[in-house]
Amino acid sequence: MRSQGHETGLDGFTELRGRLIGLIGEAERIARELDSSVHAQNLVELRERVESGGFTVLIAGEFNAGKSTTINAILGQDLLPSKITPTTAVLTVIRWGEQKRACLYAYDPQSPTGLAETANGVKIEELRHYITIDNDHREEYNQWGLAQIDWPLPLCRNSVQLVDSPGLNDDTRRNDITNDYLRRADAVVYLLDALALFKMNERELLKLYIDSQGSSHMFFVANKINMVREAEREEVKAFARGILHNDLGATEHRLFFINALGAMDARIGDDSKALAASGLPEFEQELERFLASRRAAIKIVPPATLLRQIAGELIASIEEKTQMLVGGIDRLRENSERARQPMIALEKDRKTIVKTLTYLLDKIREDVEVSARDMLRTAANNYPAWAQGLDRKHHVGMNPIGLQKRSEAAAKEIAEGLEARLRSHVAAWSATERQRIVDEGTKRMEDELDGTLHEFLDRVEMLRQTFSPQLAVTPKGGEPASGLQRTLAGTVGYLVAPGVAMHGARFGFKGMGRAIVPQLGVAIVAGALGFGPLGIFALLVAAGVIQLFVGKDKTESQFTSDVAGVIAQESRNSATDHARKLAAEVHAALEPVQVAVDEALGQQLDRLREDVEAVMRDLSAGTAQAEATRVRLAANEAALSTVVYGSADIIKQFPHEEQ
């Protein structure tokens, strides 16, 4: 392997991950031999995370942009349905498999994942029958929640899965499925139609997503560039770049122009020249490079850093145990008795710290709920004006022939327009007021707890020095780490909420708030709605708005006001419930920090108890057992040094990542 392993592509990532898993396994073996159940369990969880830490690439876009055609081109087979009308009703995951096969998972509302545990195998050539929208019966909900395809695709060989999402802006229910994958995708490939780049509703949707999630992991692929007149292609490309940079604020964008249908035909016909001309290989190469470098660093560096830390703690534990063995059983018993009351006091302090943190998190939730309720009620008050300002295609008119149908179409369009305005309204609130509340709340957490955490950890260290005073050392140089850093840069912070501990060690609680809460962006906007256009339309029908208009001498403006009024009243009635949901989502995102602090403090005490109990057993077994333990500890210390050096070497493969 070269000095920078990530430059070897995804094969290099797989090799590094294998090395890391092996080192974690060695550290886990030693932890068990040392009777350190705390470290052993943390290492088990760390290993499982690394083993499952593959890459997810989500293909998103509006229904007619060519998502399925692009995936078919990547697969080299016309497998997924692709038409000019909305087609994909079921989210489809493509992963590596030596043999081509497909299966379906049914919806299960009682399951934590929303999916049945048992898959239903189907013939791969019949898959499109199950995942295609029936445009003659669009209101019938597809029973399948997920389609899974195993395929011998080289890109997927190294733990990459491609996800073909239901079309955005097509059906709110399918959008919710996509939103979950959007939040955890390593890369989002957004398909555009080169013949109609960045339509207004598409631009608004992307703006919402980029504002909440950023664009550093996004790829923009404009399909059908072959259908644009050659003389106009450069102008079209310049227009797209301008929209991304100036309108959407995509500071780091990757824009590609492809002919997906041509690429698929070229792959099927094994025409390398036509494939290169399609533009698809250039996109595929950049996607793999991105995954193998920047995203691989995220998958490898934090767990390798954590492994190095755990191995260091185990080495310190070995040195402490060795000193305890030298001191003999009488001194150990004496020190244990001396430490009993301080340990009880530390347990009480731990509970006090957690109670304080619980109170502060509850305060954030309350503040978010109050603000969200006011925001939603303000939106309801604005609905009539927003409705009057909509640029609509459907109007009711005064002709009695076809009036019912025109009224329904106009009401549905008003509902859709107000839903879009509400999304923008909630997104603006999320980016400003909600973020202000989280920032102030997490800053308050840091101000009130940092000193207390520092004192707690210092007292644990003093207890350890009671048992092995010869190892007491004064830190040399540099600023001392804060209590917050020493708590959350540790094992539990990473395992409970990946990325939180590493981020918190650098930036504190406030920094962690910024790292966690933006991930809610898309979910919060969708969650605030409570109902989509079809639900609103059903509400309008139930309220009799459309029927009230038919046969009555009402103006277009009056009809619009009636529709907006019903929606506004429903929004006012549900504002409290929706605000509570928004606040609960913020609280749920921050709650793992509370769990991490509680468990991290508890583990500090548990590790000390385990070390003392293990040495006590060895000393009680006699001199021969104590000597054998000293020999074993020395061997394990040497093995752990290898783990430390090995994990450090893995981290060096990503020299541009901050440690």
VMD Tcl script that draws the C-alpha trace (Angstrom):
set ca {
  {0.00 0.00 0.00}
  {1.21 3.53 -0.70}
  {1.88 5.98 2.12}
  {-1.57 7.48 1.77}
  {-3.81 4.42 1.71}
  {-6.97 6.28 0.78}
  {-5.46 7.19 -2.60}
  {-5.63 3.55 -3.65}
  {-9.37 3.89 -4.09}
  {-12.13 1.87 -2.49}
  {-9.92 -1.23 -2.45}
  {-7.57 0.75 -0.22}
  {-10.44 1.67 2.08}
  {-11.45 -1.99 2.39}
  {-7.87 -2.96 3.25}
  {-7.57 -0.22 5.88}
  {-10.89 -1.17 7.39}
  {-9.79 -4.81 7.58}
  {-6.59 -3.80 9.36}
  {-8.55 -1.63 11.77}
  {-11.02 -4.43 12.54}
  {-8.10 -6.76 13.25}
  {-6.52 -4.27 15.66}
  {-9.84 -3.74 17.43}
  {-10.19 -7.51 17.79}
  {-6.71 -7.76 19.35}
  {-7.49 -4.97 21.81}
  {-10.80 -6.65 22.65}
  {-9.00 -9.94 23.37}
  {-6.58 -8.19 25.70}
  {-9.37 -6.28 27.46}
  {-11.13 -9.56 28.24}
  {-7.88 -11.10 29.48}
  {-7.44 -8.08 31.75}
  {-11.00 -8.52 33.09}
  {-11.87 -5.04 31.78}
  {-15.50 -5.60 30.81}
  {-16.07 -1.85 30.26}
  {-13.35 -1.62 27.62}
  {-14.26 -4.99 26.12}
  {-17.87 -3.97 25.57}
  {-16.86 -0.64 24.08}
  {-14.50 -2.42 21.70}
  {-17.25 -4.86 20.66}
  {-19.52 -1.93 19.78}
  {-16.67 -0.13 18.02}
  {-15.88 -3.21 15.93}
  {-19.52 -3.66 14.96}
  {-19.75 -0.04 13.86}
  {-16.63 -0.31 11.73}
  {-17.80 -3.59 10.19}
  {-21.14 -2.07 9.21}
  {-19.65 1.27 8.17}
  {-20.17 1.08 4.41}
  {-21.19 3.88 2.06}
  {-24.69 4.90 1.04}
  {-25.15 6.80 -2.23}
  {-28.66 8.18 -2.68}
  {-29.92 8.98 -6.18}
  {-32.59 11.68 -5.85}
  {-34.46 14.05 -8.11}
  {-37.84 14.77 -9.60}
  {-39.66 11.93 -11.32}
  {-38.74 12.77 -14.93}
  {-35.04 13.54 -14.46}
  {-33.79 10.04 -15.22}
  {-32.83 8.53 -11.86}
  {-33.72 4.97 -12.79}
  {-32.22 5.32 -16.28}
  {-28.96 6.52 -14.75}
  {-28.86 3.57 -12.35}
  {-29.66 1.22 -15.23}
  {-26.69 2.73 -17.09}
  {-24.44 2.12 -14.07}
  {-25.71 -1.47 -13.84}
  {-25.39 -2.02 -17.58}
  {-28.90 -3.45 -17.82}
  {-32.40 -2.09 -18.31}
  {-33.59 -3.29 -14.90}
  {-35.43 -0.48 -13.09}
  {-38.61 1.03 -14.56}
  {-38.20 4.32 -16.41}
  {-41.02 6.22 -18.12}
  {-42.04 9.84 -18.64}
  {-44.55 9.56 -15.79}
  {-43.74 8.89 -12.10}
  {-42.60 5.29 -11.92}
  {-40.64 4.25 -8.83}
  {-43.02 3.75 -5.91}
  {-40.62 1.80 -3.71}
  {-37.19 2.83 -2.47}
  {-34.70 0.44 -4.05}
  {-31.30 -0.47 -2.58}
  {-28.59 -1.99 -4.78}
  {-25.69 -3.73 -3.05}
  {-22.88 -6.10 -3.95}
  {-23.70 -9.72 -4.71}
  {-21.93 -12.40 -6.72}
  {-25.31 -13.58 -7.95}
  {-28.06 -11.32 -9.28}
  {-31.14 -11.54 -7.09}
  {-33.94 -9.36 -5.74}
  {-36.24 -9.32 -2.74}
  {-38.93 -7.09 -1.24}
  {-39.67 -6.02 2.33}
  {-43.28 -5.22 3.19}
  {-44.30 -2.27 5.35}
  {-44.73 -3.09 9.02}
  {-45.86 -0.10 11.14}
  {-45.13 -2.07 14.32}
  {-41.48 -2.64 13.43}
  {-38.84 -0.12 14.61}
  {-37.59 0.15 11.02}
  {-41.07 0.27 9.53}
  {-40.25 -2.87 7.54}
  {-41.01 -6.55 7.99}
  {-38.04 -8.63 9.13}
  {-38.59 -11.34 6.51}
  {-37.83 -10.63 2.86}
  {-39.92 -11.90 -0.04}
  {-37.77 -13.14 -2.89}
  {-38.88 -12.26 -6.43}
  {-37.51 -12.98 -9.89}
  {-35.24 -10.11 -10.79}
  {-36.78 -9.72 -14.23}
  {-40.18 -9.25 -12.55}
  {-39.04 -6.67 -9.99}
  {-40.30 -3.65 -11.93}
  {-43.83 -5.03 -11.68}
  {-43.72 -4.66 -7.88}
  {-41.98 -1.30 -7.58}
  {-43.73 0.62 -10.38}
  {-46.47 3.14 -9.67}
  {-49.80 2.15 -11.15}
  {-50.84 5.44 -12.74}
  {-54.39 4.16 -13.17}
  {-54.68 3.60 -9.40}
  {-52.26 6.15 -7.93}
  {-54.14 6.50 -4.65}
  {-53.65 2.82 -3.82}
  {-50.66 2.61 -1.48}
  {-47.96 0.13 -2.49}
  {-47.57 -2.53 0.23}
  {-43.81 -2.80 -0.31}
  {-41.52 -0.54 1.69}
  {-38.12 -1.53 0.31}
  {-36.71 -3.41 -2.67}
  {-33.21 -4.88 -2.39}
  {-31.09 -5.94 -5.34}
  {-27.84 -7.93 -5.16}
  {-25.68 -7.21 -8.21}
  {-22.03 -7.88 -9.18}
  {-21.37 -4.16 -9.63}
  {-17.67 -3.24 -9.14}
  {-18.58 0.06 -7.45}
  {-20.54 -1.83 -4.78}
  {-17.85 -4.44 -4.10}
  {-16.29 -2.31 -1.36}
  {-19.35 -1.82 0.86}
  {-21.12 0.74 -1.34}
  {-24.88 0.64 -1.76}
  {-26.84 2.68 -4.29}
  {-30.32 3.85 -3.40}
  {-32.90 4.72 -6.04}
  {-35.36 6.99 -4.25}
  {-39.01 7.63 -5.03}
  {-39.34 10.89 -6.95}
  {-39.21 14.04 -4.84}
  {-42.16 16.38 -5.23}
  {-44.30 13.50 -6.45}
  {-45.97 12.13 -3.32}
  {-45.48 13.26 0.27}
  {-45.61 9.72 1.62}
  {-42.78 8.62 -0.66}
  {-40.84 11.79 0.21}
  {-40.80 10.68 3.86}
  {-39.09 7.43 2.88}
  {-36.46 9.33 0.93}
  {-35.87 11.86 3.72}
  {-34.63 9.14 6.07}
  {-31.96 8.09 3.58}
  {-31.12 11.71 2.81}
  {-30.13 12.29 6.42}
  {-27.65 9.40 6.53}
  {-26.32 9.32 2.97}
  {-22.58 9.59 2.41}
  {-23.22 11.08 -1.00}
  {-26.38 12.47 -2.60}
  {-26.57 12.41 -6.37}
  {-29.26 14.81 -7.50}
  {-30.50 14.17 -11.03}
  {-31.48 17.19 -13.09}
  {-33.18 17.45 -16.46}
  {-30.84 19.35 -18.80}
  {-33.87 20.43 -20.82}
  {-35.49 22.12 -17.79}
  {-32.74 22.90 -15.29}
  {-33.67 23.99 -11.79}
  {-37.41 24.52 -12.05}
  {-38.70 26.82 -9.32}
  {-40.13 24.11 -7.04}
  {-36.99 22.03 -7.55}
  {-34.83 25.03 -6.69}
  {-36.81 25.63 -3.50}
  {-36.47 21.98 -2.46}
  {-32.71 22.00 -3.04}
  {-32.35 25.28 -1.19}
  {-34.08 23.78 1.85}
  {-31.85 20.73 1.79}
  {-28.57 22.57 1.23}
  {-29.36 25.13 3.93}
  {-29.88 22.36 6.47}
  {-27.40 19.73 5.31}
  {-24.76 21.57 3.29}
  {-23.55 20.59 -0.17}
  {-20.11 19.11 0.46}
  {-21.46 15.58 -0.12}
  {-23.65 16.42 -3.13}
  {-23.24 15.61 -6.81}
  {-25.43 17.27 -9.44}
  {-25.94 15.26 -12.61}
  {-27.78 16.88 -15.51}
  {-29.20 14.15 -17.71}
  {-30.30 14.45 -21.37}
  {-27.51 16.85 -22.32}
  {-27.51 15.10 -25.70}
  {-30.98 16.54 -26.33}
  {-29.74 20.13 -25.94}
  {-28.61 21.76 -29.19}
  {-24.84 21.59 -29.39}
  {-24.55 25.34 -29.95}
  {-26.42 25.95 -26.66}
  {-24.71 23.40 -24.40}
  {-22.02 25.72 -23.00}
  {-24.67 28.31 -22.22}
  {-26.77 25.67 -20.43}
  {-23.75 24.51 -18.42}
  {-22.87 28.08 -17.39}
  {-26.49 28.65 -16.33}
  {-26.43 25.55 -14.12}
  {-23.15 26.54 -12.47}
  {-24.53 30.01 -11.77}
  {-27.69 28.66 -10.13}
  {-25.69 26.29 -7.91}
  {-23.27 28.94 -6.75}
  {-25.40 32.09 -6.63}
  {-28.93 30.89 -5.87}
  {-28.42 27.67 -3.92}
  {-25.20 28.53 -2.14}
  {-23.60 25.22 -3.07}
  {-20.08 26.31 -2.21}
  {-18.59 22.99 -3.25}
  {-20.50 21.51 -6.12}
  {-19.73 18.69 -8.50}
  {-21.70 19.17 -11.72}
  {-21.77 16.59 -14.51}
  {-23.67 16.48 -17.78}
  {-24.54 13.02 -19.05}
  {-26.58 11.04 -21.53}
  {-27.85 8.24 -19.30}
  {-29.83 6.40 -21.98}
  {-26.85 6.48 -24.33}
  {-24.60 5.21 -21.55}
  {-26.94 2.31 -20.84}
  {-27.10 1.33 -24.52}
  {-23.31 1.63 -24.76}
  {-22.78 -0.66 -21.76}
  {-25.26 -3.21 -23.04}
  {-23.61 -3.07 -26.49}
  {-20.07 -2.97 -25.06}
  {-19.32 0.27 -26.95}
  {-16.50 1.95 -24.99}
  {-16.32 4.98 -27.30}
  {-20.03 5.75 -26.94}
  {-19.80 5.15 -23.19}
  {-16.99 7.70 -22.82}
  {-18.97 10.21 -24.91}
  {-21.99 9.80 -22.60}
  {-20.16 11.52 -19.72}
  {-21.15 8.81 -17.23}
  {-17.65 7.34 -16.57}
  {-16.32 10.76 -15.52}
  {-19.09 11.03 -12.92}
  {-18.53 7.46 -11.69}
  {-14.79 8.04 -11.24}
  {-15.31 11.25 -9.27}
  {-17.93 9.59 -7.06}
  {-15.58 6.71 -6.24}
  {-12.69 9.12 -5.58}
  {-14.89 11.12 -3.19}
  {-15.97 8.01 -1.29}
  {-12.45 6.59 -1.14}
  {-10.94 9.80 0.21}
  {-13.16 12.19 2.14}
  {-15.91 9.80 3.17}
  {-13.45 6.98 3.89}
  {-11.64 9.30 6.28}
  {-14.88 9.77 8.23}
  {-15.37 6.00 8.38}
  {-11.78 5.27 9.44}
  {-10.18 8.16 11.34}
  {-12.65 8.56 14.27}
  {-12.76 4.85 15.18}
  {-8.98 4.51 14.72}
  {-8.48 7.52 16.98}
  {-10.83 6.01 19.53}
  {-9.04 2.66 19.37}
  {-5.73 4.40 20.05}
  {-7.31 6.08 23.06}
  {-8.77 2.84 24.46}
  {-5.47 1.02 23.97}
  {-3.72 3.85 25.84}
  {-6.20 3.55 28.70}
  {-5.61 -0.21 28.86}
  {-1.86 0.39 29.01}
  {-2.39 2.84 31.88}
  {-4.58 0.25 33.57}
  {-1.81 -2.35 33.24}
  {0.71 0.02 34.82}
  {-1.68 0.73 37.70}
  {-2.37 -2.96 38.27}
  {1.34 -3.68 38.31}
  {1.84 -1.08 41.04}
  {-1.04 -2.53 43.04}
  {0.51 -6.01 42.80}
  {3.83 -4.66 44.08}
  {2.12 -2.99 47.03}
  {0.59 -6.23 48.29}
  {-2.89 -7.22 49.45}
  {-2.83 -5.43 52.81}
  {-2.11 -2.06 51.25}
  {-4.70 -2.69 48.54}
  {-7.36 -3.44 51.16}
  {-6.38 -0.35 53.11}
  {-6.57 1.85 50.01}
  {-9.91 0.29 49.01}
  {-11.41 1.20 52.38}
  {-10.00 4.72 52.08}
  {-11.58 5.07 48.63}
  {-15.04 3.80 49.63}
  {-16.55 7.11 50.77}
  {-15.03 9.17 47.89}
  {-16.53 6.65 45.44}
  {-19.98 7.05 47.04}
  {-19.62 10.82 46.82}
  {-18.63 10.60 43.14}
  {-21.70 8.48 42.35}
  {-23.90 11.14 43.95}
  {-22.13 13.87 41.97}
  {-22.63 11.89 38.78}
  {-26.39 11.79 39.38}
  {-26.42 15.52 40.09}
  {-24.57 16.26 36.84}
  {-27.03 14.15 34.84}
  {-30.03 15.82 36.53}
  {-28.63 19.23 35.64}
  {-28.12 18.14 32.05}
  {-31.67 16.74 31.92}
  {-33.06 20.05 33.14}
  {-31.07 22.04 30.56}
  {-32.14 19.76 27.70}
  {-35.78 20.04 28.79}
  {-35.41 23.83 28.76}
  {-34.20 23.71 25.15}
  {-37.18 21.56 24.22}
  {-39.61 23.96 25.92}
  {-38.09 27.00 24.20}
  {-38.19 25.30 20.80}
  {-41.82 24.30 21.31}
  {-42.93 27.83 22.20}
  {-41.05 29.31 19.25}
  {-42.34 26.65 16.83}
  {-45.93 27.17 17.91}
  {-45.68 30.91 17.32}
  {-44.03 30.30 13.95}
  {-46.76 27.90 12.79}
  {-49.54 30.23 13.91}
  {-47.88 33.09 12.08}
  {-47.81 30.90 8.96}
  {-51.52 30.17 9.37}
  {-52.26 33.89 9.53}
  {-50.27 34.36 6.31}
  {-52.06 31.64 4.35}
  {-54.74 33.92 2.82}
  {-52.14 36.37 1.50}
  {-49.87 33.55 0.34}
  {-52.77 31.89 -1.48}
  {-53.72 35.09 -3.29}
  {-50.13 35.51 -4.46}
  {-49.74 32.02 -5.93}
  {-48.98 31.73 -9.64}
  {-51.58 29.12 -10.57}
  {-52.40 27.17 -13.69}
  {-55.88 26.08 -12.59}
  {-58.75 28.54 -12.11}
  {-62.41 27.93 -11.40}
  {-64.03 30.49 -13.71}
  {-67.77 30.99 -13.98}
  {-68.70 28.45 -16.63}
  {-70.94 25.88 -14.85}
  {-69.83 23.11 -17.23}
  {-66.93 21.24 -15.61}
  {-67.03 23.57 -12.60}
  {-66.66 20.77 -10.06}
  {-63.56 19.38 -11.75}
  {-61.98 22.82 -12.14}
  {-62.70 23.64 -8.52}
  {-61.01 20.47 -7.33}
  {-57.95 21.11 -9.49}
  {-57.70 24.70 -8.27}
  {-58.11 23.71 -4.62}
  {-55.43 21.03 -4.93}
  {-53.04 23.51 -6.56}
  {-53.64 26.04 -3.77}
  {-52.95 23.33 -1.19}
  {-49.71 22.37 -2.93}
  {-48.63 25.99 -3.17}
  {-49.27 26.64 0.51}
  {-47.41 23.49 1.44}
  {-44.37 24.76 -0.48}
  {-44.60 28.16 1.24}
  {-44.85 26.46 4.62}
  {-41.73 24.43 3.88}
  {-39.81 27.63 3.18}
  {-41.27 29.28 6.28}
  {-40.26 26.37 8.54}
  {-36.83 26.15 6.95}
  {-36.19 29.84 7.59}
  {-37.25 29.40 11.22}
  {-35.04 26.31 11.54}
  {-31.99 28.13 10.22}
  {-32.46 31.19 12.42}
  {-34.67 31.00 15.50}
  {-34.39 27.29 16.17}
  {-30.62 27.41 15.73}
  {-30.41 30.42 18.07}
  {-32.30 28.51 20.77}
  {-30.06 25.45 20.39}
  {-26.90 27.57 20.40}
  {-27.91 29.45 23.52}
  {-29.09 26.28 25.26}
  {-25.97 24.26 24.53}
  {-23.77 27.22 25.50}
  {-25.62 27.32 28.81}
  {-24.93 23.60 29.23}
  {-21.24 24.18 28.67}
  {-21.06 27.14 31.06}
  {-22.83 25.29 33.87}
  {-21.23 21.86 33.53}
  {-17.70 22.21 32.23}
  {-16.13 23.08 35.59}
  {-18.15 20.41 37.39}
  {-17.04 17.75 34.90}
  {-13.43 18.85 35.25}
  {-13.60 18.53 39.03}
  {-15.28 15.10 38.81}
  {-12.58 13.69 36.52}
  {-9.79 15.17 38.64}
  {-11.21 13.47 41.71}
  {-11.33 10.13 39.86}
  {-7.68 10.62 38.94}
  {-6.82 11.35 42.57}
  {-8.50 8.08 43.57}
  {-6.45 6.19 41.01}
  {-3.29 7.75 42.40}
  {-4.32 6.47 45.84}
  {-3.83 2.93 44.52}
  {-0.73 3.63 42.40}
  {0.95 6.83 43.64}
  {4.19 6.11 41.77}
  {2.36 6.75 38.47}
  {1.15 10.25 39.38}
  {2.44 12.57 36.67}
  {2.12 16.27 36.04}
  {1.00 17.09 32.47}
  {3.75 18.76 30.46}
  {3.07 21.77 28.26}
  {-0.06 22.86 26.45}
  {-3.44 23.89 27.74}
  {-5.15 21.39 30.06}
  {-8.17 19.70 28.52}
  {-11.51 20.89 29.82}
  {-13.84 18.58 31.71}
  {-16.14 18.56 28.72}
  {-13.35 17.55 26.37}
  {-12.11 14.83 28.68}
  {-15.63 13.41 29.02}
  {-17.01 13.58 25.50}
  {-13.84 12.94 23.53}
  {-13.98 9.48 25.04}
  {-15.38 6.14 24.15}
  {-19.03 6.47 25.05}
  {-19.53 9.77 23.27}
  {-18.51 8.21 19.96}
  {-20.40 4.96 20.45}
  {-23.66 6.60 21.53}
  {-23.64 9.31 18.88}
  {-20.92 8.83 16.22}
  {-19.09 12.02 15.47}
  {-20.42 13.82 18.53}
  {-17.47 13.06 20.76}
  {-14.86 14.05 18.19}
  {-16.70 17.28 17.40}
  {-17.38 18.07 21.04}
  {-13.75 17.64 21.99}
  {-12.88 20.53 19.71}
  {-15.85 22.85 20.00}
  {-17.75 22.05 23.19}
  {-21.48 21.54 23.73}
  {-22.39 24.43 21.44}
  {-20.29 22.94 18.67}
  {-21.99 19.60 19.16}
  {-25.37 21.26 18.96}
  {-24.44 22.66 15.57}
  {-23.08 19.27 14.49}
  {-26.22 17.35 15.47}
  {-29.25 19.56 14.93}
  {-28.70 20.46 11.24}
  {-29.14 16.77 10.46}
  {-32.81 17.24 11.33}
  {-33.36 19.80 8.58}
  {-35.35 17.80 6.05}
  {-37.18 15.76 8.68}
  {-38.22 18.83 10.66}
  {-39.58 20.61 7.60}
  {-41.59 17.53 6.64}
  {-42.63 16.89 10.24}
  {-44.01 20.40 10.64}
  {-46.48 19.88 7.83}
  {-48.42 17.06 9.40}
  {-50.23 16.54 6.11}
  {-49.38 16.68 2.43}
  {-51.28 18.08 -0.53}
  {-53.52 15.02 -0.81}
  {-54.35 15.24 2.90}
  {-55.15 18.94 2.61}
  {-57.30 18.29 -0.42}
  {-59.26 15.63 1.48}
  {-59.71 18.18 4.26}
  {-61.10 20.72 1.79}
  {-63.56 18.18 0.43}
  {-64.66 17.20 3.94}
  {-65.11 20.85 4.89}
  {-67.36 21.33 1.87}
  {-65.34 24.23 0.48}
  {-65.58 23.02 -3.10}
  {-69.26 22.17 -2.81}
  {-69.96 25.57 -1.28}
  {-68.56 27.22 -4.36}
  {-70.43 25.16 -6.93}
  {-73.59 26.95 -7.94}
  {-72.72 30.07 -5.97}
  {-71.78 33.43 -7.41}
  {-68.29 33.65 -5.93}
  {-65.23 35.30 -7.39}
  {-61.91 33.58 -7.90}
  {-60.54 35.60 -5.00}
  {-63.33 34.46 -2.70}
  {-62.77 30.83 -3.61}
  {-59.05 31.20 -2.91}
  {-59.81 32.82 0.45}
  {-62.22 30.01 1.37}
  {-59.63 27.34 0.57}
  {-56.85 29.18 2.42}
  {-59.16 29.83 5.37}
  {-59.91 26.15 5.91}
  {-56.22 25.24 5.70}
  {-55.31 28.11 8.04}
  {-57.84 27.01 10.64}
  {-56.59 23.45 10.52}
  {-53.03 24.74 10.94}
  {-54.03 26.79 13.99}
  {-55.79 23.79 15.51}
  {-52.77 21.54 15.00}
  {-50.01 24.09 15.74}
  {-49.53 22.87 19.31}
  {-49.17 19.22 18.29}
  {-46.81 20.03 15.43}
  {-44.72 22.34 17.62}
  {-44.44 19.61 20.23}
  {-43.24 17.22 17.54}
  {-40.62 19.69 16.31}
  {-39.35 20.22 19.86}
  {-39.28 16.48 20.53}
  {-37.13 15.91 17.43}
  {-34.59 18.48 18.63}
  {-34.57 16.94 22.11}
  {-34.16 13.44 20.69}
  {-31.16 14.61 18.67}
  {-29.45 16.12 21.71}
  {-30.41 13.42 24.21}
  {-27.53 11.08 23.22}
  {-25.15 13.70 24.62}
  {-26.81 13.29 28.02}
  {-26.52 9.51 27.76}
  {-22.88 9.85 26.72}
  {-22.01 12.03 29.71}
  {-23.80 9.72 32.15}
  {-22.18 6.56 30.81}
  {-18.75 8.15 30.42}
  {-18.72 9.23 34.08}
  {-20.02 5.84 35.17}
  {-17.34 4.07 33.18}
  {-14.61 6.09 34.89}
  {-15.75 4.63 38.22}
  {-16.42 1.13 36.85}
  {-12.91 0.88 35.38}
  {-11.33 1.68 38.72}
  {-13.51 -0.88 40.54}
  {-12.69 -3.57 37.96}
  {-8.95 -2.96 38.21}
  {-8.97 -3.13 42.01}
  {-11.15 -6.27 42.08}
  {-8.94 -8.07 39.50}
  {-5.74 -7.36 41.44}
  {-7.43 -8.35 44.72}
  {-8.29 -11.76 43.24}
  {-4.74 -12.32 42.02}
  {-3.16 -11.32 45.33}
  {-5.62 -13.49 47.25}
  {-4.56 -16.48 45.12}
  {-0.97 -16.28 46.36}
  {2.50 -15.15 45.32}
  {2.77 -17.48 42.33}
  {-0.47 -16.18 40.84}
  {0.59 -12.57 41.39}
  {3.90 -13.21 39.61}
  {2.16 -14.94 36.71}
  {-0.17 -11.95 36.43}
  {2.78 -9.54 36.29}
  {4.30 -11.54 33.41}
  {0.95 -11.59 31.59}
  {0.45 -7.86 32.10}
  {3.87 -7.13 30.60}
  {3.06 -9.24 27.52}
  {-0.29 -7.53 27.08}
  {1.31 -4.10 27.42}
  {3.67 -4.93 24.56}
  {0.75 -6.17 22.43}
  {-1.24 -3.00 23.15}
  {1.71 -0.87 22.09}
  {1.45 -2.60 18.70}
  {-2.24 -1.67 18.59}
  {-1.41 1.97 19.38}
  {1.23 2.15 16.63}
  {-1.02 0.32 14.17}
  {-3.99 2.63 14.71}
  {-1.69 5.67 14.45}
  {-0.37 4.36 11.13}
  {-3.92 3.96 9.80}
  {-4.75 7.55 10.78}
  {-1.64 8.76 8.93}
  {-3.16 7.48 5.70}
  {-5.46 10.51 5.88}
  {-3.00 13.34 6.57}
  {-5.47 16.11 5.79}
  {-7.97 15.06 8.43}
  {-7.85 16.85 11.78}
  {-7.21 14.54 14.71}
}
mol new
graphics top color blue
foreach p $ca { graphics top sphere $p radius 0.5 }
foreach p [lrange $ca 0 end-1] q [lrange $ca 1 end] { graphics top cylinder $p $q radius 0.2 }
display resetview
